[in-house]
Amino acid sequence: MVAMSVFLFIASLFILLGIIFSLGKGSFLIAGYNTLPQKEKAKYDEDALTKFMGKMMFIYAFCVFLWFLGEFYNEQAFFIVGLILFIGVTIGMIIYTNTGNRFKKNN
């Protein structure tokens, strides 16, 4: 019962972050970006970066919701699928964001 509450709380946080990021806000919450000097931040398309992170938060919320379903139905398959998806999306996101200068502004 406690695990289900925790999973719903975490999924809700991811959804809230997803909404904030999708609106182009909350860039100060993105690790790495928030530590850059102002001069370096100017080189990045903050709007594109936050909207991408918003999409990632919604995907993470879905993964955590699968964990909730696994606990609710007492079916470990939901948790395993959610965990594999979570790890796969994280690896994909790291590769996507660190290749091709996708979020650099075209000057």
N, C-alpha and C positions, 0 to 999 in steps of 0.2 A: 504493500500500500504506500509506504514512504517513497519507494523507488518511482512509482507512477507519478506521485506529486512532484518529485524532483524533475523527472523527465518533462512533464508538462510545463513546469516553471522555466526550465532551460529552453524548451522549444518556444515558449512565449517571449523570452529574452531575444532569441534569434529572430523571431518575427518582428519584434519592436526595432531591433537594429536594422533589419532588412528594410523596414519602412523608412527609417531615418536616412539610411544610405541611399535608398532609391530616390529620395527627394533632393539628393545632392548635398546633404548636410552630414556632419559628424566625421569629417576627415581627420580631426584630432584624435579619433579613436583607432585609426589605422596605424598599427605598429610599423615603425620604419619611416613612414611618411611624416608622422608627427614630430620626429626628432631631426628632420632635415632643416638646415638653415633656410631662411625665407628666400634667399637667392636661388637655392636648389629647388625649393617647392615651386617656384615660378616656371620651372622647366616642365612641369607635369600638368596634365589635364585633370584637374581635381574632380570635375564633374563626371568624367568617364570612369575614373578610379572609384569614386564612391558608388556610382551606379552598378559597377561590376561587383563590388563588395556587397551591395544590397542583394544581388542575385545569389551570391554565395551564401549569404545568411539565410535566405529562404530555402536553399537546398539543404543546409545544415539543420534547419528546423524540421524539414521533412525526415531527415535521417533520425533525429532524436524522437520524432513522433513514431517512427517505426519501432524504436526501442520501447516506447510506451506501449504500443500495441503488443509487442512480444511479452511484456510483463502482464498486460491486461488479459490476454488470451492464454497466458502461460505457454507460449510457443516460442522456442528459442530461435526458430528460423527467421522471424521478424528482426530479432536483435542482430543476428549474423548478417542478414542482407543490409540492414542499416549501417552496421559497422564497416562492412566492405565498401559500401557506397561512400561513407564518410571518409575513409582512408583514400579511396580512389579519387574523390573530388578534391581532397586536400592536395594530393600529389599533382593532379591535373592543374589545379589553381596555381601551385608554385611554379610549374613549368610554364604555364600560359603567361603569368605576370612577369617572369624573368627572362623571357625570350622575345625578341622582335621590337623592343621599345614601344610596346602597345599603348602606354599611357603618357608617353612623352609628347609635348606639344610640337606641332610642325611649324618651326620658325623659318 
